[in-house]
Amino acid sequence: MEQPHPWNILKGNKKVLNLIKRNFWFCEKGTKDTLYKTLVRPKLEYAPEVWDPHYLCDVKKLESVQRTAARFCKGDYSYKSS
């Protein structure tokens, strides 16, 4: 069985995260956190292609998805937040 490319997994998760951001922007932090932990995080945690990336660009894409989710869940979009 052929393994999916990490970019396809990350792209799909980014689409789901953007859907959550678009439709649940008004919810409380706890609800946003639950949505992320239910819909996005399991796909990132259980995809071995994502957890062991061979290229630096794959690592940066993974961190980008996680950073976007963290800022959304916390509601902190300031430039200085990490």
Secondary structure, DSSP 8 states (H G I E B T S, - for coil): -----HHHHHHHHHHHHHHHHHHSTTS-HHHHHHHHHHHTHHHHHS-HHHHS-SSHHHHHHHHHHHHHHHHHHHT---TT--
